[in-house]
Amino acid sequence: MDALTQIRNAGFVVKIDGDAFTVKPSKELTEEQRAFLKANKVQIMDALLMTVVYTLSGTRMELKARDAEHQAWLIAHNHNSSIPVVFCD
């Protein structure tokens, strides 16, 4: 089980925030959980930046966004817009 899944399964909400992430409710984190988050920051960030997009032919792809802004752009232009992100199959 990956680090992001582990912390979510412990009852926390994890969201990307710029070049870091937030965990809520943070006051509920134990010292052990805080150490786990610090030790697995890169893995958690990588998982949070994975974004599902679709090609014009409908092929599902997972891409790692560069950052939160790039991820928001990918989502907006692939799911919530009439202008799709175009990828070649």
C-alpha positions in Angstrom: 0.0 0.0 0.0 1.4 3.4 -1.0 2.1 6.2 1.5 -0.8 8.4 0.3 -3.3 5.5 0.7 -2.0 4.7 4.1 -2.5 8.2 5.5 -5.9 8.5 3.8 -6.9 5.1 5.3 -5.9 6.5 8.7 -8.7 9.1 8.3 -6.9 12.1 6.9 -7.6 14.3 3.9 -4.4 15.0 1.9 -4.4 17.7 -0.7 -1.7 19.3 -2.8 -0.8 22.9 -1.9 1.8 24.5 -4.2 5.0 22.5 -3.8 3.8 20.8 -0.6 0.7 19.1 0.7 -1.7 19.7 3.5 -3.1 17.1 5.9 -6.4 17.6 7.7 -7.1 17.4 10.5 -3.5 18.1 11.3 -4.0 18.4 15.0 -5.0 14.7 15.0 -1.6 13.6 13.6 0.6 11.6 16.0 4.4 12.2 16.0 4.8 8.9 14.3 2.4 9.9 11.5 4.2 13.3 11.1 7.5 11.4 10.8 5.9 9.1 8.2 4.7 12.1 6.2 8.1 13.7 6.2 9.9 10.5 5.3 7.4 9.8 2.4 6.9 13.4 1.1 8.3 12.7 -2.4 6.2 9.6 -2.8 3.0 11.4 -1.6 3.6 14.4 -3.8 4.1 12.1 -6.8 0.8 10.4 -6.1 -1.0 13.6 -5.6 0.3 15.0 -8.9 -0.9 12.0 -10.9 -3.7 13.2 -13.2 -6.1 11.2 -15.4 -6.6 12.6 -18.9 -8.1 11.2 -22.0 -7.0 11.3 -25.6 -9.4 12.3 -28.4 -10.1 8.6 -29.1 -11.0 8.1 -25.4 -7.8 6.4 -24.2 -7.3 6.9 -20.5 -3.8 8.1 -19.5 -2.2 9.0 -16.2 0.2 11.8 -16.3 2.3 13.4 -13.6 1.6 17.1 -13.5 4.6 19.4 -12.9 2.9 21.1 -10.0 -0.6 22.0 -8.7 -1.1 24.7 -11.3 -0.3 22.4 -14.2 -2.6 19.7 -12.7 -5.4 22.2 -12.5 -4.8 23.2 -16.1 -4.8 19.5 -17.2 -8.1 18.9 -15.4 -9.8 22.0 -16.6 -8.9 21.5 -20.2 -9.6 17.8 -20.3 -12.7 17.4 -18.2 -14.4 20.7 -17.8 -13.9 22.3 -21.2 -15.0 21.9 -24.7 -11.4 22.2 -25.7 -9.7 18.9 -24.9 -6.1 18.3 -24.2 -4.9 16.5 -27.4 -2.6 13.5 -27.1 -1.7 11.3 -30.0 -2.5 7.6 -29.6 
